Amino acid sequence: MKHIPVLQKEVLEYLAPKPNQNFIDCTIGQGGHSLAILERILPNGKILGIDYTPELISKLKPQTKKFKENFILVCDNFANLKKIVEKYNFKKVQGILFDLGMSNWHLEKSGRGFSFLRDEILDIRYNLGNSLTAQEIVNDWLETELVRILKEYGEERFAKKIAKKIIEERLQPTRRPPTKGGPLKKPIKTTFQLVEIIKKAVPLKYQKGRIHPATRTFQALRIAVNDELENLKKVLPQALEILEKNRRLVIISFHSLEDRISKNFLSAFAKGFGGQERKLKILTKKPIRPSKEEISINPRSRSAKLRAAIKI
C-alpha cells in the first residue's frame, strides 16, 4: 500500500510553513508530511527529520538527496530531542510535528510482527538496538505484569483472561512455575500463535465486532516494547522549550492514551494547570479528525486526532 500522510492538509494549515523557515518532524517515517512542508519553506528553509527506525531513514535518503542543504535526517529516539537539536545546531525552529502512528512499512515490510494479520516473528521493535522484544514479554513476564500492560496500555477488557491463557500456553501444567514464569511448554514466537491464544481467551460473541480481538493486545505490546508513552511524556516539554515564540506545535495521535497525554500537556501550559506558566494557546478546541473522504481513501486514518497549539 502506498504511504498516505494522515491529515496532510490540516498539518499544513496548522503549522503554516512559509519560505525559509525551519521545522522539526519528530516522526518523519516515510517523509510524506516533511516533503509537503519542504515545498513551502524553500529555498532556504530546513527540516530536521527524526525517526527511530534506521530502515526508514535509509529509504528517505534518496528522496531527499537533491535537497541535501534543506534536510537533516537523524536516526534516534525523539525522547532525545534537545540533544539532537544541540548536536546539529538546529536553531530558529518555527514548527514541530509529531505523527505518532506507525508507517505502512512497519506493518507490511518490516517482518517484525507489528500486524496481527501477518504470520511473522513476534518482535515489534522500532529499532533492533532495543533489547526488549514482544517475545520476551509474552514468554518471560509474570501474569500480573501481563495483566497490567494489557489493561494500562491496551485498555483491554479481557486482560486477565488473555494473560491467563498466555501463561497456560507457555507453561508445563504439571510443574510448579518459578518466579519468572516457569518452564516453557511451547514458546510463543509468532504473531499467529499469539492471535490464536487471544481468540481462545476472548468470548466468541466479542470476536465479531469491527475491532479485531487481537488489536488491543498488540497495541499494548508495541507500547511496552518501545516505551512509547514515557517517550512522549519526555519529549513534549523539550519541544516546547525548543520552539520559538509565536510558533506552532502539532501532534497527531492514534489512540486515547497518546491523545490524553497530548491534551493534558497542552492544557497544562495553556491554562496554567499544576502551577505551570502559561506558554501555549490552543488552536484546536476539539481534536481535528479526518474527513469521510480521507478515511475512504486511507482507512488507517480513521482513529487519527490532531491537536495544535502556538507558543506565546
PyMOL commands that set and color helices and strands:
alter all, ss='L'
color gray80, all
select helices_A, chain A and resi 8-15+32-41+54-67+78-87+104-108+134-140+143-152+159-170+191-201+204-206+215-226+228-242+256-271+273-275+292-297+299-301
alter helices_A, ss='H'
color red, helices_A
select strands_A, chain A and resi 22-25+46-51+71-75+93-99+243-253+280-282+305-311
alter strands_A, ss='S'
color yellow, strands_A
deselect
rebuild
show_as cartoon
